Amino acid sequence: MARTLIRNGTVVSPSGSWAADVLVDGEHIAGLFEPSSVEALGITADRTIDAAGRYVIPGGVDVHTHMQLPMGPTFSSDTFETGTIAAAWGGVTTIIDFASQQVGEQVMDGLEARHAEAAGNCAIDYAFHQTIGGVDEESLLAIRQLVEREGVTSIKLFMAYPGAYYSDDGQILRAMQVAGNLGVMTMMHAENGIAIDVLRAQAIAKGDTDPVFHGLTRPPELEGEATHRAVQLAKVAGDAPLYIVHLSASDALEEVARARHRGQNVFAETCPQYLWLSLEEHLAQPGFEGAKWVCSTPLRSSHEHHQRDLWTGLKNDDLAVVSTDHCPFCMKDQKELGIGDFTAIPNGIGGVEHRMELMYQGVVNGEITLERWVETCCTTPARLFGMHPQKGEILPGADADIVIWDPTSTTTIGINDKHHMN
């Protein structure tokens, strides 16, 4: 098999950064060597890449994407092909997407359908979490089958979206018990969907239909309340592993931090949009422009301290992972479905192409260290979902999913500077 030698670069891992030459044999990392020692060791390669002045990092691992996701009368605008090409452009070499089951559907049917959609169409490695909508005896049995037959390492439950994906506390507890006994991670969309539906209906009745009301009817208190409930249910379920997705609010972060500080098996991700964008500057744009930024959980107010707390949470490991919740929609014919009714705006924005860049900007700004960047975007997501040490770190024997990062380059994020479809 072809051998590639990456020379003169700086290898970055969660534990540190050091000068090293990296030898790749075929699709795996064969070894790491002291700089300029390869000649003395008699190591040869078919191709040599000079990485002087650059970081050699593991390929990004984004464990929260939604390619060609059905949502109402439409689908998220990235297919598995376009979305994974965009990911590769952004230094992401592995995604975990979702196989969905809504209330009344068969769990295994959803997984088989997603495999059929993705097979042969992905530019990078991929896997699936399994969404469980409305837990019942059949879906509880299916969780065991997913683990034993399909190798699925995680399920996703919803405290939001009554009538579609929602599960009540009893259903959640039972699913957590089964998942915990199998060593499977329970991912949780933690928002109080029952209360949110009341606020949404009241807003529409008053004529408050602009996109900003998407955020105002999903207040941070209801994210915090649901996160508290999820943490307590996981504790009652025997400290079942719990992973809070797209955490956006200080209220929710406080619940996760308390759980982690007392040793509970709780993890959480945030996303770049919550670190860089705000309700006032984006979701509240005049006219219908704010629809571009409708996602759930929503963008939070810059007049509160959510962003500052999220950066601190990343720094001190209360937040373990940065993912994207990549789920883009075009304005024309998609987001425009919600003109005159914010509840009909498809929820989601893109991010898989720019996550690594945006989080590296956090390194440049002094918010996180270089090592923490790699840890939250590559190593920890791989570890939590059963892919480490094969992925997520530059190690002998690992997959040669390697990104060579130029710290002096700059990027403009705009409609003409992207590969994902929105």
C-alpha atoms as one frame of an Amber mdcrd trajectory, in Angstrom:
protein
   0.000   0.000   0.000   1.121   3.580  -0.629   3.065   5.255   2.169   2.875
   8.983   2.892   5.211  10.889   5.184   4.018  14.167   6.714   7.126  16.059
   7.805   8.005  19.133   9.867   4.526  19.691  11.296   3.249  20.156  14.841
   1.024  17.304  15.998  -1.808  18.436  18.279  -3.647  16.200  20.739  -5.647
  16.866  23.925  -2.539  16.196  25.999  -0.200  18.542  24.173   1.473  19.668
  20.977   4.879  18.588  19.685   7.003  18.498  16.566   6.749  15.114  14.862
   6.814  13.402  11.496   3.803  11.190  10.799   4.024   8.090   8.604   0.859
   6.846   6.931   0.697   3.355   5.433  -2.404   2.916   3.300  -5.370   4.086
   5.355  -3.744   3.925   8.800  -1.139   5.811  10.789   2.003   3.672  10.933
   3.991   5.764  13.380   5.084   9.112  14.800   8.785   9.976  14.765  11.130
  12.611  16.070  11.673  15.274  13.420  14.361  14.345  10.881  14.872  10.892
  12.404  13.236   9.026   9.541  16.418   8.887   7.451  18.401   7.323  10.277
  15.631   4.789  10.772  15.592   3.930   7.086  11.950   4.955   6.640  10.845
   5.596   3.076   7.592   6.827   1.586   5.961   7.116  -1.815   4.902  10.684
  -1.082   6.194  13.352   1.274   4.154  16.340   2.467   5.961  19.290   4.017
   3.807  20.563   6.903   6.271  23.172   8.164   4.494  25.919  10.072   1.272
  23.915  10.171  -0.638  21.831  12.672  -1.212  18.138  12.030  -4.527  17.300
  13.656  -7.028  14.448  13.582  -9.909  14.883  11.180 -12.854  16.623  12.756
 -15.656  14.446  14.127 -19.107  16.060  13.983 -21.528  13.855  15.906 -24.660
  15.914  15.194 -25.733  16.411  11.577 -29.019  16.127   9.684 -28.507  15.449
   5.985 -31.654  15.349   3.780 -33.816  15.342   6.915 -37.596  15.360   6.341
 -39.209  18.373   8.011 -42.854  19.048   7.272 -43.345  19.342   3.509 -39.625
  19.685   2.753 -36.149  18.270   3.455 -32.951  19.822   4.739 -31.151  21.095
   1.669 -27.931  19.093   1.957 -27.937  15.546   0.648 -25.460  13.060   2.063
 -23.295  13.819  -0.961 -23.288  17.618  -0.769 -23.170  17.702   3.022 -20.206
  15.363   3.372 -18.309  17.165   0.606 -18.827  20.405   2.542 -17.661  18.655
   5.708 -14.465  17.492   4.024 -13.746  21.034   2.821 -13.982  22.105   6.453
 -11.610  19.469   7.831 -14.309  17.078   9.045 -13.680  13.425   8.196 -16.468
  11.715  10.165 -20.094  12.588  10.865 -22.798  10.870  12.855 -26.236  11.599
  11.459 -29.615  10.334  12.668 -31.975   7.556  11.711 -35.410   8.816  12.670
 -38.502   7.156  14.053 -41.547   9.271  14.728 -44.501   8.230  16.861 -46.217
   5.234  15.252 -43.311   4.255  12.979 -41.041   1.195  13.179 -37.565   1.837
  14.574 -35.655  -0.554  12.320 -37.371   0.781   9.194 -35.899   4.214   9.824
 -32.356   2.892  10.184 -32.581   0.799   7.029 -33.918   3.783   5.075 -31.074
   6.037   6.211 -28.454   3.445   5.299 -29.985   3.240   1.827 -29.860   7.032
   1.444 -26.240   7.338   2.558 -24.633   4.244   1.028 -22.263   5.157  -1.788
 -23.054   8.862  -1.493 -20.741  10.042   1.285 -17.344  11.648   0.772 -16.267
  10.864   4.352 -16.982   8.259   7.034 -20.438   8.262   8.589 -22.560   6.514
  11.189 -26.012   6.907  12.716 -27.594   7.604  16.054 -31.125   6.240  16.399
 -33.937   8.653  17.219 -36.772   7.112  19.233 -40.085   8.958  18.960 -42.692
   7.990  21.536 -41.152   5.135  23.527 -43.208   1.921  23.696 -42.547  -1.792
  24.263 -41.618  -2.327  20.632 -39.082   0.486  20.566 -37.553  -0.670  23.858
 -36.970  -4.089  22.299 -35.590  -2.414  19.184 -32.938  -0.588  21.234 -31.415
  -3.934  22.179 -31.553  -5.100  18.560 -29.905  -1.881  17.381 -26.996  -2.428
  19.729 -26.530  -6.163  19.248 -27.181  -6.393  15.496 -26.332  -2.963  14.106
 -23.618  -1.687  16.444 -25.525   1.502  17.265 -23.956   3.239  20.280 -26.560
   5.918  20.992 -30.241   6.764  20.964 -31.852  10.182  20.883 -34.980  11.200
  22.782 -37.008  14.393  22.706 -38.652  16.429  25.435 -39.891  18.713  22.624
 -42.153  18.329  19.576 -45.330  16.720  20.980 -47.038  14.558  18.389 -43.856
  13.889  16.434 -40.810  12.870  18.491 -41.899  13.736  22.045 -41.596  11.244
  24.911 -42.955  11.888  28.388 -40.943  11.410  31.574 -42.064   7.822  32.079
 -41.136   6.872  28.540 -37.780   8.606  28.884 -37.010   6.825  32.148 -37.759
   3.415  30.659 -35.612   4.090  27.601 -32.750   5.349  29.766 -32.924   2.211
  31.885 -32.626  -0.017  28.827 -29.920   2.106  27.217 -27.938   2.352  30.435
 -27.982  -1.411  30.940 -26.626  -1.834  27.413 -23.944   0.831  27.857 -25.586
   3.030  25.230 -25.552   6.831  25.337 -28.924   8.585  25.579 -28.870  11.873
  23.686 -31.514  14.374  24.737 -33.172  17.340  23.060 -33.878  19.130  26.325
 -36.637  21.716  25.938 -40.038  21.646  27.634 -42.096  21.057  24.510 -45.478
  21.141  26.255 -44.869  24.623  27.659 -43.288  25.825  24.412 -46.389  24.820
  22.459 -48.510  26.963  24.797 -46.256  29.984  24.234 -46.201  29.468  20.476
 -49.993  29.272  20.248 -50.359  32.395  22.384 -47.898  34.318  20.198 -49.697
  33.401  16.985 -53.056  34.324  18.533 -51.682  37.801  19.314 -50.350  38.242
  15.780 -46.708  37.834  16.797 -45.650  35.921  13.702 -42.142  37.214  12.870
 -39.117  34.883  13.095 -37.856  36.475  16.322 -40.808  34.923  18.144 -39.335
  31.517  17.441 -36.671  32.417  19.977 -38.918  34.292  22.383 -41.314  31.338
  22.701 -38.459  28.945  23.498 -37.011  30.795  26.519 -33.809  29.667  28.242
 -35.747  28.781  31.392 -37.517  25.976  29.516 -34.212  24.620  28.256 -32.857
  24.743  31.799 -35.950  23.065  33.268 -35.854  20.231  30.749 -32.116  19.738
  31.224 -32.640  19.480  34.986 -35.344  16.885  34.420 -33.198  14.875  32.002
 -30.287  14.852  34.441 -32.485  13.666  37.303 -34.126  10.956  35.203 -30.707
   9.681  34.128 -29.663   9.561  37.781 -32.791   7.605  38.739 -32.115   5.249
  35.810 -28.907   4.134  37.505 -26.630   6.936  36.300 -27.402   6.127  32.679
 -25.031   7.960  30.312 -26.668  11.207  29.162 -25.628  13.598  26.394 -27.439
  16.935  26.093 -27.505  18.135  22.480 -27.200  21.722  21.174 -26.992  23.344
  24.620 -27.502  27.088  24.177 -28.479  28.586  27.537 -26.704  29.319  30.810
 -29.697  27.820  32.624 -29.034  24.439  31.007 -25.274  24.679  31.439 -25.696
  25.160  35.184 -27.606  21.873  35.396 -24.958  19.997  33.416 -22.127  21.519
  35.451 -23.753  20.526  38.744 -24.240  16.973  37.525 -20.673  16.643  36.285
 -19.209  18.124  39.449 -20.990  15.503  41.539 -19.629  12.763  39.282 -22.724
  11.950  37.267 -22.245  10.432  33.811 -23.510  13.534  31.969 -22.047  15.230
  28.908 -23.160  18.116  26.726 -22.390  19.710  23.404 -22.793  23.233  22.202
 -22.615  24.516  18.627 -20.801  27.425  16.956 -24.036  29.323  16.348 -24.580
  29.707  20.088 -21.032  30.980  20.578 -21.032  33.524  17.745 -24.631  34.513
  16.865 -27.402  36.180  18.868 -31.147  36.683  18.940 -30.887  40.464  18.550
 -28.336  40.577  15.746 -29.594  37.641  13.693 -32.984  36.187  14.620 -34.496
  39.670  15.073 -33.385  40.987  11.690 -36.120  43.079  10.020 -38.779  41.625
   7.790 -38.363  37.916   7.244 -34.542  37.961   7.256 -34.425  36.436  10.729
 -35.782  33.180   9.296 -32.261  32.395   8.087 -31.277  31.905  11.715 -34.232
  29.843  12.980 -32.914  26.737  14.731 -33.804  24.813  17.876 -32.643  25.370
  20.506 -32.788  29.035  19.419 -30.138  31.721  19.374 -29.972  33.441  22.761
 -30.006  37.094  23.763 -26.718  38.979  23.716 -28.050  41.069  26.611 -27.710
  38.036  28.868 -24.551  36.066  29.624 -25.133  32.875  27.654 -22.206  33.178
  25.232 -19.725  34.107  27.940 -20.862  31.143  30.039 -20.660  28.737  27.095
 -17.064  29.715  26.347 -16.231  29.243  30.025 -17.981  25.880  29.988 -15.867
  24.781  27.042 -12.716  25.920  28.767 -13.392  24.045  32.014 -14.939  20.891
  30.470 -18.502  21.417  31.641 -19.175  21.338  27.894 -17.445  18.318  26.391
 -18.085  18.622  22.652 -18.678  21.137  19.883 -20.968  19.798  17.152 -23.054
  21.671  14.580 -26.628  20.346  14.421 -26.062  20.911  10.695 -29.519  21.151
   9.119 -29.599  23.837   6.406 -32.594  25.108   4.477 -32.741  27.542   1.571
 -34.707  30.752   2.013 -36.560  30.321  -1.283 -39.259  27.641  -1.152 -38.110
  26.373   2.265 -37.690  28.996   4.995 -40.335  31.019   3.121 -42.902  28.385
   4.119 -43.092  30.295   7.406 -43.905  33.758   6.075 -46.713  34.975   8.309
 -46.291  32.090  10.782 -42.924  31.520  12.462 -44.044  28.062  13.622 -43.946
  26.888   9.987 -40.330  27.952   9.365 -38.146  24.849   8.912 -35.769  24.712
  11.868 -32.077  24.544  11.110 -28.929  26.228   9.834 -25.707  24.978   8.255
 -22.393  24.588  10.024 -20.520  21.404   9.156 -18.142  23.177   6.762 -17.124
  25.970   9.133 -17.107  24.400  12.619 -13.359  23.790  12.739 -12.612  27.323
  11.491 -15.008  29.013  13.880 -13.659  27.089  16.850 -10.076  27.798  15.819
 -11.027  31.469  15.962 -11.768  30.755  19.612  -8.135  29.653  19.949  -6.932
  32.839  18.236  -9.119  34.924  20.565  -7.779  33.170  23.661 -11.104  31.542
  24.568  -9.764  27.962  24.417  -6.354  26.369  23.948  -5.141  24.664  20.796
  -5.351  21.327  22.577  -8.886  21.987  23.787  -9.909  22.801  20.203  -8.824
  19.339  19.096 -10.294  17.700  22.183 -13.794  19.160  21.757 -13.984  18.900
  17.955 -12.178  15.611  17.355 -11.145  13.425  20.288 -13.994  13.590  22.799
 -16.791  13.160  20.239 -14.991  10.091  18.889 -14.503   8.722  22.401 -18.075
   9.269  23.605 -19.577   7.469  20.614 -17.284   4.457  20.416 -14.848   5.523
  17.669 -11.694   6.283  19.675  -8.805   5.404  19.300  -9.614   4.512  15.691
 -10.627   8.131  15.157 -10.152  11.445  16.919  -6.424  11.368  17.649  -3.088
  11.063  15.813  -1.963   7.658  17.103  -0.175   4.629  15.616  -2.797   2.239
  14.265  -5.535   4.862  14.036  -7.317   5.700  10.812  -5.295   8.165   8.765
  -8.013  10.804   8.999  -5.560  13.681   9.108  -5.983  17.415   8.545  -3.037
  19.739   7.934  -4.064  23.114   9.345  -2.496  26.407   8.315  -2.809  28.791
  11.292  -1.998  31.812   9.123  -4.819  31.340   6.614  -8.045  33.330   6.691
 -11.556  32.446   5.584 -14.580  34.476   4.570 -17.898  32.818   5.359 -20.509
  33.875   2.842 -22.822  32.690   0.125 -19.989  32.503  -2.409 -17.537  30.834
  -0.030 -19.233  27.604   0.935 -20.072  24.155  -0.368 -23.147  23.237   1.679
 -26.562  23.917   0.197 -28.349  26.872   1.757
